[in-house]
Amino acid sequence: MGNIGNNAKLSSIESIKQLEGCCEKGSKAQGLHQLKLYLARFGYLNYQNTLDHESTEDEEFDDELEAALKSYQNFFHLNATGTLDGPTVSQMVIPRCGLPDRKTYLNGPRSPHIDPHFKLSPQLLRWPPGKTSFTYAFPPNYPKQHIPPVTRALQNWADSTHYFKFSKIDDFMKADFKISFEQRKHGDHNDFDGRGGVVAHGFPPTYGMLHFDIEDSWSEGPGTDPKKLDLMTVAIHEIGHMFGLDHSEDKNAIMFPYIVNGIIKRVAADDIKGIKTLYKF
């Protein structure tokens, strides 16, 4: 859980929007620093500077940035132009999970590709063999209206796998899954950024933490709200991370990293393949 690029303020993605179609390899433009931070945060670029660090080199469109853009475009099945074109910008501005799509960089070892879509955490992190029952809890300040969507999310994993079981307890610190709403810097080196951008993150086994960004606009469901994010859908995704799944390239999978307002998704076939491969059931 490194903090590469975590200082990128993704709510200021307007700077990336302004770059659309205006630069290519060899050019310089104000705002490329933000683009590099974005790609670094999500695992496409080995760029270890921060939001406050800015030099002439930060605003250069170099070979590494072109390669990172192509890698990002390939992951999301976009035309790999290596430029910041319209479809690429449109993908980047959608709200998303805060965990990286790739845990290694372009010159490092690749994550294990068991299937063309689903991926497992590079260290194959998982809960101990034989553990199928999990407890979950919320802190005292957790909004009560947001408990049912998370309960439905857990039930979706139980119903889809016929393997995991969940029970709610009151002791937050003793729970396997600790679920809370957080804001901006909240002590885990994975800062939230206000409305939009990163909306949640769930940590791999056996950390057992799931954080939602309190500044985002959440729908309790069970129906759709075109102006809000479906909390159940996001919770199902983050619970997948808590079991050890990484992001999937399959747009139909719950482990696809982006989420659109008003969309409801559940565990899909690609997710089941991944979880069965990891837990061997």
Secondary structure, DSSP 8 states (H G I E B T S, - for coil): ---TTTT--GGGTHHHHTTTTT--TT-B-TTHHHHHHHHHHTTS------TT---GGGGB--HHHHHHHHHHHHHTT----SS--HHHHHHHTS-EESS-S-SS-TTS-----SSSS--B-TT-----TT--EEEEE--TTS-GGGHHHHHHHHHHHHHHHSS-EEEE-S-GGG-SEEEEEE-SS-SSS----SSSSEEEEE--TT--EEEEETTS-EE--SS--TTSEEHHHHHHHHHHHHHTB---S-TTSTT-SB--TT------HHHHHHHHHHHT-
